[in-house]
Amino acid sequence: MDLVNEDETKMYFYENRLKTFEGWPFDEDCKCTPENMAKAGFVHTPSENSPDIAMCFFCLKELEGWEPEDDPEQEHKSHSPSCHFISLKKKVEELNVEEFLKLQKERHKFIIIKSCNQAITKFEDAAKLRRTEILKTAMEEE
Ligand SMILES: [Zn+2]
């Protein structure tokens, strides 16, 4: 896997995250402006029913239901205390290659954990459905 290609590293940069916040419902007189959201590592990932979903590009934590007074950095820290990006002491631009690759490794762990959890949920849902069907059939046969 190429850990330093453009797609992999794009969202490490503030400007690229900021660009995703087009149509973000909070703009003026509030703490969760697009600028503060992007600074705290978030990208805007809206869906049809939830226009205010934002996800950390690093730990993939999704948060919605934002209030104007919410401080993106504080929210990020309290909902995802193990995120390496939000607790980074340096700017991404100031990291050396070794530090950056270590960070990328941690990010990939979050990606793997999330996709495993999604697969488990999908499997459990399918199993639940199948179990219900089997019970129904069994009861009909009694
Ligand atoms: Zn995070």
Residues whose N, C-alpha, C, O or C-beta is under 5 A from the ligand:
A	BS01	ZN	C56 F58 C59 L60 S80 C83
